[in-house]
Amino acid sequence: MSRLLLKGGRVVDPANAVDDVRDVAIETGPDDSGGSILKVERGIREERGDEVVSCDGMVVAPGFVDMHVHLREPGREDKETIETGGRAAAAGGFTSVACMPNTQPVNDDQSVTEFITAQARRSSPVRVYPIGAITKGLKGEELAEIGELVRLGCVAISDDGLPLVSPFVMRMALEYSKMFGIPVINHAQDPSLANGGVMNEGFYSTVLGLRGMSPAAEEVMVFRDILLAELTGGRLHVPHLSTARSLDLVRQARARGVRVTCEVTPHHFTLTEEAVCGYDTNTKMNPPLRSEQDRTAILAGLSDGTVDAVASDHAPHCQEEKDVEYDLAPFGVVGLETSVALGLDRLVRPGHLDLSRFVQLYSANPARILGLRAGTLSPGAPADLTVFSTSRETTVSPDGFHSRSRNTPFGGWKLKGAVMITVVGGKTVFSALGRD
């Protein structure tokens, strides 16, 4: 047995109430079976054969989990593959990602799930957990074989960007998912109220002459789904929540004991609808960028515990798809390689969050929601770790992305905070040590 020894870092492990300067000893193992955490203590003695890494001035945390990404494979490998998405995740500090089912073909049956998991084992440096479709073909009509999908490794079910319009189908999904202890992730949007909008409905959509998408389109669906979760006792997860009223609905439901969780994205806690003024199609996402009031409410929800997780909603698109009129461009931005740095710069540095809460949002909580064996540095846990700096300054450079796509609104941004090392199963899959 060989060991990786991370020395002298500030260990932040909310699951074990640890926030202290300690060493972390990791079993790397003789094969690819994956190492585990041996111990987290002060002054661990070095042994012959140890690989020793000084983490002085850095933070050592349980591996980060992005519970909402699109890897595009199978079907749109021109945008992203499991391999390139995995490399982007490693560079962004994520040791695990959960990929949405809107592939071509849809991940609604055994063959696609098995392909994704096998391809991840072959080519991804990080752990990849598939999310299965709720309905066959994402058509919102007939439930997929959910039990089979879960047996093969799916950790949640979702029709991704296609909301379940039928309350009956949503109720059945919540009822059925209870048998397997998994969350139902429904895109919170009433299509009739969204009305083909391409940005938030309000002052800026009027000035820019773009069709607006009412915040009510999200809020009506959040309210409906919460009522159904309350009725069934099922687990509801609201993805990429974007409005103040939606957040209040979740807060009130949780106070009543409803089993509801939610996530927000870095672009929603960082940008507002005003960013659309340049008609940059990299500001086009669904749900759209909202008002400053909504952004401020999201910051409050991150701080007070209402928001459970930060997820990137990594949505890669080819440049030629985005290089069109705003109305015609696809929704979505890449986020795996910018999420952590944006969180450190815009949440931790201004004092909205302390480091323990930050690690909860990026690691412990998403792992808990998806039922993953992750989010902790307890002895015996998988050796998945993220080491980051709160002081290192970086500049977002899309041309240097590991992702196959470059559609980000953050190109050129200077951020304080950077991922330094990513360890998966005891193996270092990314390191920025020694780089300028």
C-alpha positions in Angstrom: 0.0 0.0 0.0 1.3 3.5 -0.9 0.1 6.8 0.6 -0.6 10.3 -0.5 0.0 12.7 2.4 -1.5 16.2 2.2 0.4 18.3 4.8 -0.5 21.4 6.6 -3.7 22.5 4.8 -6.8 24.0 6.4 -9.1 21.0 6.5 -12.8 22.0 6.1 -15.1 19.0 6.5 -18.6 20.1 7.6 -19.8 16.5 7.9 -17.4 15.9 10.7 -17.5 19.5 12.1 -13.8 20.0 11.3 -12.2 23.3 10.4 -8.6 23.2 11.5 -5.1 22.9 10.1 -4.4 19.1 9.8 -2.8 16.5 7.6 -4.7 14.1 5.5 -3.3 10.6 4.8 -4.8 8.8 1.8 -4.4 5.2 0.7 -3.7 5.3 -3.0 -3.8 1.5 -3.5 -1.9 -0.8 -5.9 -4.6 -0.9 -8.6 -7.5 1.1 -10.0 -9.9 0.0 -7.3 -9.7 3.4 -5.7 -8.1 4.6 -2.4 -9.7 5.7 0.8 -9.1 8.2 3.6 -6.8 6.7 6.2 -6.8 9.5 8.8 -7.1 13.3 9.3 -4.9 14.4 12.1 -2.3 16.9 13.2 1.3 16.0 12.6 1.0 12.7 10.7 4.5 11.2 10.3 5.8 10.7 6.9 6.6 7.1 5.9 9.0 5.7 3.3 7.3 5.7 -0.1 4.8 8.5 0.8 4.0 11.0 -1.8 4.0 14.2 0.2 2.2 17.4 -1.0 2.4 20.6 1.0 -1.0 22.3 1.3 0.2 25.2 3.4 -2.1 28.2 2.8 -4.6 26.1 1.0 -8.0 24.6 2.0 -8.5 20.8 1.8 -12.1 19.7 1.5 -14.2 16.6 0.6 -14.4 16.3 -3.2 -16.9 18.7 -4.8 -20.0 17.3 -6.5 -21.8 19.0 -9.4 -25.3 17.5 -9.5 -26.4 19.1 -12.8 -24.3 18.8 -15.9 -24.8 17.9 -19.6 -22.1 15.7 -21.1 -23.8 15.4 -24.4 -22.6 11.8 -25.0 -24.1 9.8 -26.7 -25.2 11.8 -29.6 -23.6 15.3 -29.5 -20.0 14.6 -29.1 -19.2 17.7 -31.2 -20.3 19.7 -28.1 -18.9 17.6 -25.3 -17.9 14.0 -24.5 -17.8 12.1 -21.2 -14.0 12.3 -21.4 -13.7 16.1 -22.1 -16.5 16.9 -19.6 -14.7 14.7 -17.1 -11.4 16.6 -17.6 -13.3 19.9 -17.3 -14.8 18.7 -14.1 -11.4 17.7 -12.7 -9.9 21.1 -13.6 -12.9 22.8 -12.0 -12.4 20.9 -8.7 -15.2 18.4 -9.1 -14.6 14.8 -8.2 -18.2 13.7 -9.1 -20.7 14.9 -11.6 -24.3 13.8 -12.3 -25.3 14.0 -16.0 -28.7 14.8 -17.3 -30.6 12.4 -19.6 -31.1 14.6 -22.6 -28.7 12.7 -24.8 -29.4 11.3 -28.2 -30.7 8.7 -27.7 -32.3 9.7 -24.4 -31.1 8.0 -21.2 -34.4 6.3 -20.6 -33.4 2.6 -20.9 -30.8 0.0 -20.0 -28.6 0.4 -23.0 -28.0 4.1 -22.7 -27.4 4.0 -19.0 -24.9 1.1 -19.4 -23.1 3.0 -22.2 -22.7 6.1 -20.1 -21.4 4.2 -17.0 -19.0 2.1 -19.2 -17.7 5.1 -21.1 -17.2 7.0 -17.8 -15.1 4.1 -16.4 -13.0 4.1 -19.6 -12.4 7.7 -20.1 -13.5 10.1 -17.3 -11.0 11.1 -14.6 -13.9 11.8 -12.3 -16.9 9.8 -11.1 -19.9 10.1 -13.4 -23.4 9.4 -12.1 -26.2 9.2 -14.7 -29.6 10.8 -14.1 -32.4 8.8 -15.8 -35.4 10.2 -17.7 -38.7 10.4 -15.9 -40.6 9.6 -19.1 -39.9 7.7 -22.2 -38.3 9.8 -24.8 -38.7 12.9 -22.5 -42.2 13.2 -23.9 -43.9 13.7 -20.6 -46.4 10.9 -21.1 -45.4 7.4 -20.0 -43.0 6.7 -17.1 -39.7 5.2 -18.0 -38.5 2.0 -16.4 -37.4 3.9 -13.3 -36.5 0.8 -11.2 -34.3 -0.6 -14.0 -32.5 2.8 -14.3 -31.9 3.0 -10.6 -30.6 -0.6 -10.5 -28.1 0.3 -13.2 -26.8 3.3 -11.4 -29.1 6.3 -12.0 -29.1 8.5 -8.9 -32.2 10.6 -9.7 -34.8 11.1 -12.5 -35.5 14.1 -14.6 -36.8 15.1 -18.0 -34.2 17.9 -17.8 -35.2 21.1 -19.7 -38.6 19.6 -20.7 -40.9 20.3 -17.7 -43.6 17.7 -16.8 -46.7 19.6 -17.8 -49.1 16.9 -16.6 -49.7 17.1 -12.8 -50.8 13.4 -13.0 -47.5 12.2 -14.5 -45.6 14.3 -12.0 -47.6 12.8 -9.1 -46.9 9.3 -10.4 -43.2 10.1 -10.7 -43.1 11.3 -7.1 -45.0 8.2 -5.9 -42.9 5.7 -7.8 -39.6 7.3 -7.0 -40.3 6.8 -3.2 -39.8 3.1 -3.7 -36.2 3.8 -4.6 -35.3 6.7 -2.4 -34.3 9.0 -5.2 -35.3 12.6 -5.9 -37.4 13.8 -8.8 -35.9 16.8 -10.6 -38.4 18.7 -12.6 -37.5 21.8 -14.7 -39.6 24.4 -13.0 -41.4 26.1 -15.8 -44.9 26.4 -17.1 -44.4 26.4 -20.9 -47.5 28.4 -21.6 -46.4 31.2 -19.3 -42.8 31.1 -20.6 -44.4 31.8 -24.0 -41.3 31.3 -26.0 -39.4 34.0 -24.1 -35.6 34.3 -24.5 -34.8 36.4 -21.4 -36.5 37.7 -18.2 -39.7 39.6 -18.7 -39.3 43.2 -17.5 -37.7 46.6 -18.3 -34.7 45.2 -20.1 -36.7 42.8 -22.4 -38.8 45.8 -23.4 -35.8 48.0 -24.1 -34.0 45.3 -26.0 -37.0 44.2 -28.0 -36.7 40.6 -26.9 -39.6 38.3 -25.9 -39.7 38.1 -22.2 -40.2 35.1 -19.9 -42.2 35.8 -16.9 -40.8 34.8 -13.5 -44.3 33.4 -12.8 -43.6 30.6 -15.3 -41.1 29.2 -12.8 -43.0 30.1 -9.6 -46.3 28.5 -10.7 -44.5 25.2 -11.4 -42.5 25.3 -8.2 -45.8 25.8 -6.3 -47.5 23.0 -8.1 -44.6 20.5 -7.6 -44.4 21.4 -3.9 -48.1 20.6 -3.5 -47.6 17.3 -5.2 -44.5 16.5 -3.1 -46.5 17.3 0.0 -49.4 15.1 -1.2 -47.2 12.1 -2.0 -44.4 12.4 0.5 -42.0 12.1 -2.4 -38.6 13.9 -2.7 -38.7 16.9 -5.0 -35.5 18.7 -6.1 -35.9 22.1 -7.8 -33.0 22.7 -10.3 -31.5 26.1 -11.1 -34.0 28.1 -9.0 -33.8 31.7 -10.1 -36.5 33.9 -8.4 -37.1 35.4 -5.0 -40.6 34.1 -4.9 -39.6 30.5 -5.8 -37.1 30.6 -3.0 -39.8 31.7 -0.5 -42.0 28.9 -1.7 -39.2 26.4 -0.9 -38.5 28.0 2.4 -42.2 27.9 3.5 -42.6 24.3 2.2 -39.6 23.1 4.1 -41.0 24.7 7.3 -44.1 22.5 6.8 -42.0 19.4 6.5 -42.2 19.0 2.7 -39.3 17.0 1.3 -38.0 19.6 -1.1 -34.4 20.7 -1.9 -33.1 23.2 -4.4 -30.0 24.3 -6.2 -28.8 27.6 -7.7 -26.2 28.3 -10.4 -23.2 30.6 -10.3 -24.6 32.6 -13.2 -27.7 33.3 -11.3 -26.0 34.5 -8.1 -23.4 36.5 -10.2 -25.3 38.1 -13.2 -28.6 39.9 -13.8 -30.8 40.5 -16.8 -28.8 43.7 -17.4 -25.9 41.5 -18.8 -28.1 40.8 -21.9 -27.8 44.4 -23.0 -24.8 43.5 -25.3 -26.9 40.8 -27.0 -24.1 38.3 -26.1 -25.8 34.9 -26.6 -23.6 33.5 -23.8 -26.0 35.3 -21.5 -28.9 33.3 -22.8 -29.8 30.5 -20.4 -33.0 28.8 -19.1 -34.1 29.9 -16.6 -33.0 33.3 -17.8 -30.9 35.8 -15.8 -33.3 37.6 -13.5 -33.5 41.0 -11.7 -31.1 42.3 -9.1 -33.8 41.7 -6.5 -33.8 38.0 -7.4 -30.0 37.8 -7.3 -30.0 39.4 -3.8 -32.6 36.9 -2.6 -30.5 34.0 -3.9 -27.5 35.3 -2.0 -29.7 35.4 1.1 -30.9 31.9 0.5 -27.3 30.6 0.1 -26.5 32.2 3.4 -29.5 31.2 5.5 -29.6 27.5 4.4 -32.6 27.6 2.1 -30.5 26.8 -0.9 -29.0 23.3 -0.6 -26.5 23.2 -3.4 -24.6 25.1 -6.1 -24.7 23.3 -9.5 -23.2 24.6 -12.7 -25.9 23.5 -15.2 -22.9 22.9 -17.5 -24.5 23.2 -21.0 -21.9 23.1 -23.8 -22.7 24.3 -27.3 -20.7 24.7 -30.5 -19.6 28.2 -31.3 -21.5 28.3 -34.6 -24.7 27.5 -32.7 -24.2 30.5 -30.4 -22.9 32.9 -33.1 -26.4 33.8 -34.3 -29.1 36.2 -33.5 -30.1 36.2 -29.8 -33.6 34.8 -30.5 -32.2 31.9 -32.4 -29.3 30.8 -30.1 -29.7 27.8 -27.9 -30.0 28.3 -24.1 -27.1 27.4 -21.9 -23.5 28.1 -20.8 -20.6 26.0 -19.7 -19.7 26.1 -16.0 -17.6 23.2 -14.7 -14.4 25.2 -14.9 -15.7 28.5 -13.5 -18.1 27.4 -10.8 -15.8 27.1 -7.8 -13.7 30.2 -8.6 -16.9 32.2 -9.0 -18.2 30.9 -5.7 -15.0 31.8 -3.9 -14.8 35.2 -5.5 -18.5 36.2 -5.2 -19.7 34.3 -2.2 -16.7 33.7 0.2 -14.5 36.8 -0.5 -17.4 39.4 0.2 -18.4 37.5 3.3 -21.8 36.1 2.1 -20.6 32.6 3.1 -18.0 31.1 5.4 -15.9 28.2 4.2 -17.8 25.6 6.0 -21.1 26.6 4.4 -19.3 26.9 1.0 -18.1 23.3 1.2 -21.6 22.2 2.3 -23.0 23.7 -0.9 -20.4 22.2 -3.2 -19.8 18.9 -1.6 -21.7 17.5 1.4 -25.2 18.6 0.4 -25.3 17.5 -3.2 -23.8 14.2 -2.2 -26.6 13.8 0.4 -29.3 14.7 -2.0 -28.2 12.2 -4.6 -27.3 9.5 -2.0 -23.6 9.4 -3.0 -20.8 8.0 -0.8 -19.1 11.3 -0.9 -19.0 14.7 0.8 -16.9 13.6 3.9 -13.3 13.0 4.9 -14.2 10.3 7.4 -11.7 7.4 7.7 -12.7 4.7 5.2 -14.5 7.2 2.9 -13.5 7.3 -0.8 -10.4 9.4 -1.2 -12.0 12.2 -3.2 -10.7 15.6 -2.3 -10.7 19.2 -3.6 -7.8 21.4 -2.6 -8.3 25.1 -3.3 -6.8 28.5 -2.6 -8.9 31.5 -1.5 -6.2 34.0 -2.4 -4.8 32.9 -5.7 -6.0 35.2 -8.5 -7.0 33.7 -11.9 -8.3 35.0 -15.2 -11.1 33.1 -16.9 -9.6 32.1 -20.3 -12.1 30.1 -22.4 -9.4 29.1 -24.9 -7.7 27.2 -22.2 -10.8 25.2 -21.2 -10.7 21.4 -21.0 -14.3 21.4 -22.2 -14.9 21.0 -25.9 -17.1 24.1 -25.8 -16.4 27.8 -24.9 -19.8 29.3 -24.4 -19.2 31.3 -21.2 -20.2 34.8 -20.2 -17.2 35.1 -17.9 -14.4 35.2 -20.3 -11.7 37.7 -19.2 -13.1 37.9 -15.6 -10.4 38.2 -12.9 -11.4 36.1 -9.9 -9.8 35.6 -6.5 -9.9 31.9 -5.7 -8.7 28.8 -7.6 -8.7 25.0 -7.6 -5.2 23.7 -6.9 -5.6 19.9 -6.7 -8.3 17.4 -7.5 -8.0 13.9 -6.1 -10.3 11.0 -7.1 -10.0 7.6 -5.5 -6.6 8.6 -4.2 -5.3 9.6 -7.6 -4.4 13.2 -8.5 -6.4 13.9 -11.6 -5.6 17.7 -11.7 -2.9 19.9 -10.2 -2.2 23.6 -10.7 0.8 23.5 -8.3 3.9 25.1 -9.8 1.8 27.0 -12.4 2.1 30.8 -12.6 
